[in-house]
Amino acid sequence: MTYPVIVTQKAKDDLRHYFALAANHAPETAARWLNRFEDALQTLFRRSPAIPRVVR
């Protein structure tokens, strides 16, 4: 079973906030974490090609 991926504005804001917090303490680690997160999000999009992508 597949599900649509919806990224809300709150989710985007939270991601920016927590990335900024982490980057203040360990910038390189925060960048790697963000890259892994974005890669994981893209796999969700690729797993359900028949479902329209909704990004708000």
WOMO-V995962 format. One line per field, one symbol per residue. psi: psi as a letter, one per 30 degrees, with the letter a starting at -180 (. if undefined). Layout:
psi = ???
This chain:
psi = kllljkjleeeeeeeeeeeeeeffeieeeeeeeeeeeeeeeeeeeffiffkkkjj.
